[in-house]
Amino acid sequence: MLDFQPMSRISIFDNLVTNENSATELLCNAMRFDPLRRALLALFFSDECSMKVRDDDTDTQVSLDAGRPDLVVANDDVYAFIEVKVEEHCRLTGNQPGGYFNSLLSDKRPQRWLVFLVPSGWFYHSQLKESLTQLNDAHVGSGIQTRVVHWEAVLDVLEKTSIQNAALSPVLGEFTALFSSWFLPRSIMFTKDNVQTLFSKEFAVAFSDLLELIRQIGNTGRRLCKCSERAFGELYFKNDDGEYLLWVGFWPDFWKREGLPVAFGVKDDWPEWVQETFRRVYRFETRSFDGWTMGWVPQQELESSKPLERIWERISPVLQALASTKVRES
């Protein structure tokens, strides 16, 4: 077991709210507070609509014929869907937005809304806006209103509501701290040691070699399945159906906390068979980190004369099992 110092926690929701589903549940629970619910629903819908919704009118993951919106607001006057995205790379599903829009079309309540809550840097902004425009143009006079809201606007609402309601300030401060760490740029200040490291030629060489090593891992892994580099220094292995099988790369937050520059793992909301296969086949230690099950490359393997071969020996059984498991299931 490696020694490490846990990072200071940002809010009381750390390690509890870690992904889209848990963020949605937290948002829904927060609407129990009348001032916050009215302010959020005024942002998502309208002032008039916000006054017609009680705390028990909201629910999460309600099953429809056309999918399961993250958050549903429903009473005699209002029928609304809020789809929540917390990751910049999270795609639209086949029901988004068309299936949800059609579900609202079949309803006759006077206030019907379809809202997407997304990060400002979300990759699929243009795709969503084009789809919403086409739907609105095809159903002029339907009474359905659509909107795209950024998480930064939610943070503004949290801050203003906290200022205006002293009794809620402590708990809303925890909400703000959590979501600020997700969606606002982090304040950066370099220490003298940090700067000396950055200006070191040795660091430049080591980091360049690290990126090249990750690239070579990707080239080797492509013999087994598809691999894409979705972000700088990150590899995503997928099967032919587009399901994620394994992530490999360097994750700055994991590196800072654990002191481990090369890591790999599976996300907790990936298909259950992927998670089960990883845990069954990978025979070394793992750690839970920010909604992922993570393995890593030990220092001695990076120091070896053939680091790529050593790393491949570590992860190839997992990747082979993941690729072949899905073939057998299909």
C-alpha positions as a printed NumPy array, in Angstrom:
array([[  0.   ,   0.   ,   0.   ],
       [  1.398,   3.378,  -1.02 ],
       [  1.315,   6.21 ,   1.481],
       [ -0.655,   9.28 ,   0.407],
       [ -2.132,  12.413,   1.912],
       [ -5.859,  12.878,   1.178],
       [ -6.794,  16.17 ,  -0.44 ],
       [ -8.696,  18.623,   1.704],
       [-12.392,  18.226,   1.036],
       [-14.1  ,  21.   ,  -0.904],
       [-17.583,  20.46 ,   0.513],
       [-19.626,  18.031,   2.595],
       [-20.785,  16.459,  -0.684],
       [-17.292,  15.328,  -1.735],
       [-17.237,  11.637,  -2.728],
       [-21.038,  11.561,  -2.358],
       [-21.979,  13.641,  -5.393],
       [-19.645,  12.473,  -8.129],
       [-21.543,  12.208, -11.421],
       [-24.607,  13.212, -13.417],
       [-27.051,  11.026, -11.509],
       [-25.968,  12.096,  -8.034],
       [-25.79 ,  15.752,  -9.1  ],
       [-29.375,  15.476, -10.351],
       [-30.527,  13.952,  -7.052],
       [-28.821,  16.752,  -5.132],
       [-30.438,  19.38 ,  -7.336],
       [-33.857,  17.776,  -6.852],
       [-33.419,  17.566,  -3.075],
       [-32.303,  21.192,  -2.954],
       [-35.679,  22.222,  -4.354],
       [-37.24 ,  21.362,  -0.996],
       [-36.086,  24.839,   0.047],
       [-38.796,  27.219,  -1.196],
       [-36.576,  30.244,  -1.96 ],
       [-34.065,  28.152,  -3.88 ],
       [-36.729,  26.196,  -5.781],
       [-38.459,  29.389,  -6.912],
       [-35.175,  30.98 ,  -7.966],
       [-33.977,  27.897,  -9.874],
       [-37.301,  27.323, -11.623],
       [-37.464,  31.003, -12.574],
       [-34.073,  30.445, -14.225],
       [-35.107,  27.204, -15.924],
       [-38.666,  28.239, -16.853],
       [-40.277,  31.562, -15.853],
       [-41.262,  33.545, -12.775],
       [-44.918,  32.624, -13.31 ],
       [-44.112,  28.937, -13.656],
       [-41.86 ,  28.883, -10.588],
       [-44.71 ,  30.061,  -8.358],
       [-46.91 ,  27.125,  -9.417],
       [-44.519,  24.372,  -8.338],
       [-44.438,  22.849,  -4.832],
       [-41.578,  20.893,  -3.317],
       [-43.27 ,  17.546,  -3.983],
       [-43.806,  18.269,  -7.694],
       [-40.262,  17.287,  -8.661],
       [-38.856,  13.827,  -9.227],
       [-35.838,  12.196, -10.882],
       [-35.355,   9.503, -13.523],
       [-39.056,   9.148, -14.379],
       [-39.535,   6.479, -17.058],
       [-41.341,   7.562, -20.219],
       [-41.97 ,   5.778, -23.496],
       [-39.201,   7.98 , -24.885],
       [-36.558,   7.556, -22.198],
       [-35.928,   8.87 , -18.688],
       [-35.408,  12.61 , -18.216],
       [-33.064,  13.408, -15.346],
       [-35.494,  15.736, -13.603],
       [-39.267,  15.966, -14.096],
       [-41.528,  18.72 , -12.75 ],
       [-45.203,  17.788, -12.912],
       [-48.503,  19.057, -11.488],
       [-51.868,  20.187, -12.874],
       [-50.346,  23.265, -14.541],
       [-46.724,  22.361, -15.289],
       [-45.092,  19.483, -17.123],
       [-41.371,  19.948, -17.665],
       [-38.219,  17.929, -18.29 ],
       [-34.73 ,  19.012, -17.244],
       [-31.866,  17.017, -18.734],
       [-28.639,  17.398, -16.753],
       [-25.132,  17.157, -18.206],
       [-22.078,  17.623, -15.992],
       [-19.295,  16.447, -18.334],
       [-18.208,  18.381, -21.399],
       [-17.96 ,  15.2  , -23.484],
       [-21.309,  13.646, -22.47 ],
       [-23.311,  12.988, -25.646],
       [-27.003,  13.355, -26.33 ],
       [-28.918,  10.077, -26.308],
       [-31.285,   8.976, -29.054],
       [-34.262,  10.469, -27.196],
       [-32.622,  13.846, -26.689],
       [-34.206,  16.13 , -27.541],
       [-36.732,  14.629, -30.026],
       [-38.235,  11.894, -27.857],
       [-38.669,  14.204, -24.88 ],
       [-40.225,  16.891, -27.082],
       [-42.736,  14.394, -28.478],
       [-43.694,  13.309, -24.958],
       [-44.493,  16.924, -24.147],
       [-46.482,  17.271, -27.391],
       [-48.877,  14.563, -26.268],
       [-49.603,  16.432, -23.024],
       [-52.054,  19.333, -22.742],
       [-50.916,  21.105, -19.59 ],
       [-50.522,  24.87 , -20.132],
       [-46.871,  25.104, -19.015],
       [-44.607,  22.642, -20.846],
       [-40.849,  23.031, -20.886],
       [-37.811,  21.154, -22.144],
       [-34.599,  22.4  , -20.533],
       [-31.007,  21.23 , -20.846],
       [-28.612,  22.118, -18.004],
       [-25.055,  21.842, -19.336],
       [-21.498,  23.114, -18.74 ],
       [-20.606,  26.217, -20.74 ],
       [-17.871,  24.242, -22.521],
       [-20.158,  21.342, -23.461],
       [-19.087,  19.869, -26.8  ],
       [-22.6  ,  19.321, -28.192],
       [-24.051,  22.825, -27.872],
       [-24.433,  23.401, -31.604],
       [-25.954,  19.958, -32.21 ],
       [-28.548,  20.492, -29.475],
       [-29.45 ,  24.031, -30.523],
       [-29.905,  22.92 , -34.135],
       [-32.179,  20.056, -33.046],
       [-34.244,  22.312, -30.784],
       [-34.627,  24.889, -33.566],
       [-35.858,  22.211, -35.976],
       [-38.368,  20.911, -33.423],
       [-39.671,  24.379, -32.614],
       [-39.981,  25.268, -36.311],
       [-41.823,  22.021, -37.048],
       [-44.297,  22.562, -34.189],
       [-45.072,  26.266, -34.205],
       [-47.839,  27.009, -31.723],
       [-47.303,  23.789, -29.763],
       [-46.896,  25.726, -26.526],
       [-43.676,  23.865, -25.683],
       [-40.836,  26.115, -24.635],
       [-37.194,  25.053, -24.808],
       [-34.101,  26.44 , -23.162],
       [-30.405,  25.677, -22.651],
       [-29.036,  26.781, -19.259],
       [-25.407,  26.774, -18.14 ],
       [-24.271,  25.604, -14.728],
       [-22.615,  28.971, -14.138],
       [-26.099,  30.529, -14.052],
       [-27.116,  27.991, -11.392],
       [-24.097,  29.038,  -9.337],
       [-25.215,  32.672,  -9.595],
       [-28.655,  31.662,  -8.295],
       [-27.105,  29.739,  -5.407],
       [-24.98 ,  32.716,  -4.418],
       [-27.831,  35.242,  -4.611],
       [-30.23 ,  32.973,  -2.732],
       [-27.626,  32.418,  -0.03 ],
       [-27.168,  36.165,   0.428],
       [-30.916,  36.785,   0.591],
       [-31.65 ,  33.899,   2.998],
       [-29.233,  33.798,   5.914],
       [-30.725,  30.606,   7.361],
       [-29.922,  28.717,   4.147],
       [-26.484,  30.228,   3.714],
       [-24.454,  27.381,   5.293],
       [-25.993,  24.574,   3.246],
       [-26.115,  26.623,   0.035],
       [-22.46 ,  27.434,   0.584],
       [-21.737,  23.703,   0.426],
       [-23.695,  23.406,  -2.828],
       [-21.802,  26.356,  -4.271],
       [-18.413,  25.014,  -3.186],
       [-19.05 ,  21.647,  -4.831],
       [-20.385,  22.906,  -8.16 ],
       [-17.844,  25.745,  -8.34 ],
       [-15.091,  23.132,  -8.185],
       [-16.738,  21.376, -11.138],
       [-17.671,  24.264, -13.398],
       [-15.564,  27.34 , -12.586],
       [-11.888,  27.823, -13.427],
       [ -9.646,  26.986, -10.494],
       [ -7.483,  29.761,  -9.072],
       [ -3.839,  28.975,  -9.884],
       [ -0.8  ,  30.177,  -7.979],
       [  2.672,  28.764,  -8.64 ],
       [  5.15 ,  28.26 ,  -5.829],
       [  8.835,  28.833,  -6.36 ],
       [  9.396,  25.063,  -6.435],
       [  6.622,  24.673,  -9.03 ],
       [  8.238,  27.246, -11.28 ],
       [ 11.671,  25.682, -10.93 ],
       [ 10.176,  22.335, -11.923],
       [  8.456,  23.83 , -14.977],
       [ 11.668,  25.477, -16.142],
       [ 13.619,  22.275, -15.718],
       [ 14.713,  20.599, -18.96 ],
       [ 14.527,  17.262, -17.147],
       [ 10.818,  17.793, -16.46 ],
       [ 10.187,  18.687, -20.106],
       [ 11.918,  15.501, -21.232],
       [ 10.089,  13.336, -18.686],
       [  6.677,  14.799, -19.546],
       [  7.281,  14.472, -23.273],
       [  8.291,  10.845, -22.792],
       [  5.192,  10.266, -20.675],
       [  2.915,  11.512, -23.46 ],
       [  4.755,   9.391, -26.019],
       [  4.392,   6.345, -23.778],
       [  0.636,   6.888, -23.537],
       [  0.45 ,   7.273, -27.308],
       [  2.3  ,   3.967, -27.743],
       [ -0.085,   2.265, -25.321],
       [ -2.912,   3.438, -27.568],
       [ -1.226,   2.095, -30.698],
       [ -0.662,  -1.271, -29.02 ],
       [ -4.221,  -1.441, -27.694],
       [ -5.718,  -0.784, -31.131],
       [ -4.842,  -4.365, -32.001],
       [ -7.643,  -5.437, -29.667],
       [-10.301,  -2.75 , -30.011],
       [-10.999,   0.824, -30.997],
       [ -9.055,   3.568, -29.245],
       [ -9.484,   7.321, -29.332],
       [ -7.591,  10.141, -27.663],
       [-10.475,  12.227, -26.383],
       [ -8.365,  14.724, -24.472],
       [ -4.703,  15.573, -23.98 ],
       [ -2.915,  12.493, -22.625],
       [ -6.104,  10.398, -22.302],
       [ -7.044,   7.208, -24.162],
       [-10.51 ,   5.686, -24.336],
       [-10.802,   2.095, -25.51 ],
       [-14.231,   1.162, -26.904],
       [-15.943,  -1.784, -28.537],
       [-17.726,  -1.763, -31.905],
       [-20.969,  -0.686, -30.222],
       [-19.271,   2.442, -28.878],
       [-19.332,   1.263, -25.254],
       [-16.377,   2.398, -23.173],
       [-14.118,  -0.434, -22.007],
       [-11.083,   1.184, -20.389],
       [ -9.535,   4.603, -19.811],
       [ -5.731,   4.987, -19.805],
       [ -3.684,   8.139, -19.357],
       [ -2.589,  10.729, -16.86 ],
       [ -5.242,  12.372, -14.706],
       [ -3.836,  15.497, -13.013],
       [ -6.088,  15.259,  -9.929],
       [ -5.3  ,  11.577,  -9.398],
       [ -1.602,  12.265,  -9.994],
       [ -1.607,  15.093,  -7.421],
       [ -3.412,  13.067,  -4.782],
       [ -1.731,   9.701,  -5.24 ],
       [  1.612,  10.614,  -6.8  ],
       [  0.918,   8.216,  -9.688],
       [  1.398,   9.707, -13.16 ],
       [  0.065,   6.848, -15.342],
       [ -3.273,   5.31 , -14.445],
       [ -6.2  ,   3.442, -15.961],
       [ -9.681,   2.429, -14.895],
       [-13.413,   2.195, -15.455],
       [-16.128,   4.651, -14.529],
       [-18.825,   3.754, -12.03 ],
       [-21.656,   4.581, -14.456],
       [-20.256,   2.55 , -17.345],
       [-22.058,  -0.747, -18.153],
       [-22.098,  -3.129, -15.202],
       [-20.473,  -5.921, -17.205],
       [-17.49 ,  -3.636, -17.914],
       [-17.014,  -2.861, -14.218],
       [-17.425,  -6.498, -13.189],
       [-14.943,  -7.724, -15.806],
       [-12.352,  -5.154, -14.77 ],
       [-12.612,  -6.068, -11.075],
       [-12.551,  -9.799, -11.819],
       [ -9.578,  -9.814, -14.193],
       [ -7.34 ,  -7.074, -12.808],
       [ -5.313,  -8.786, -10.084],
       [ -3.559,  -5.773,  -8.567],
       [ -4.653,  -3.122,  -6.079],
       [ -7.282,  -0.553,  -7.092],
       [ -8.617,   2.629,  -5.56 ],
       [-11.949,   4.41 ,  -5.811],
       [-11.478,   7.974,  -6.993],
       [-14.098,  10.532,  -8.019],
       [-16.564,   7.981,  -9.394],
       [-13.939,   5.686, -10.953],
       [-12.234,   2.415, -10.055],
       [ -8.566,   3.074, -10.747],
       [ -5.431,   1.024, -11.261],
       [ -1.989,   2.493, -11.898],
       [  1.525,   1.863, -13.142],
       [  4.037,   1.471, -10.282],
       [  7.255,   3.449, -10.227],
       [  9.444,   0.388, -10.81 ],
       [  7.648,  -0.387, -14.071],
       [  8.218,   3.124, -15.403],
       [ 11.879,   2.826, -14.387],
       [ 12.347,  -0.474, -16.233],
       [ 14.29 ,  -0.691, -19.492],
       [ 11.075,  -1.596, -21.36 ],
       [  8.238,   0.331, -19.697],
       [  5.769,  -0.179, -22.545],
       [  6.097,  -3.957, -22.34 ],
       [  5.753,  -3.947, -18.571],
       [  2.677,  -1.731, -18.675],
       [  1.104,  -3.809, -21.429],
       [  1.604,  -6.947, -19.357],
       [ -0.384,  -5.224, -16.615],
       [ -3.37 ,  -3.962, -18.618],
       [ -3.592,  -6.315, -21.612],
       [ -5.387,  -9.147, -19.739],
       [ -8.055,  -6.65 , -18.7  ],
       [ -8.47 ,  -5.186, -22.167],
       [ -8.518,  -8.617, -23.792],
       [-11.194,  -9.811, -21.363],
       [-13.29 ,  -6.695, -21.891],
       [-13.101,  -6.926, -25.68 ],
       [-13.885, -10.658, -25.792],
       [-16.668, -10.493, -23.192],
       [-18.789,  -8.199, -25.304],
       [-18.183, -10.381, -28.384],
       [-19.551, -13.401, -26.518],
       [-22.574, -11.469, -25.257],
       [-23.485, -10.272, -28.739]])
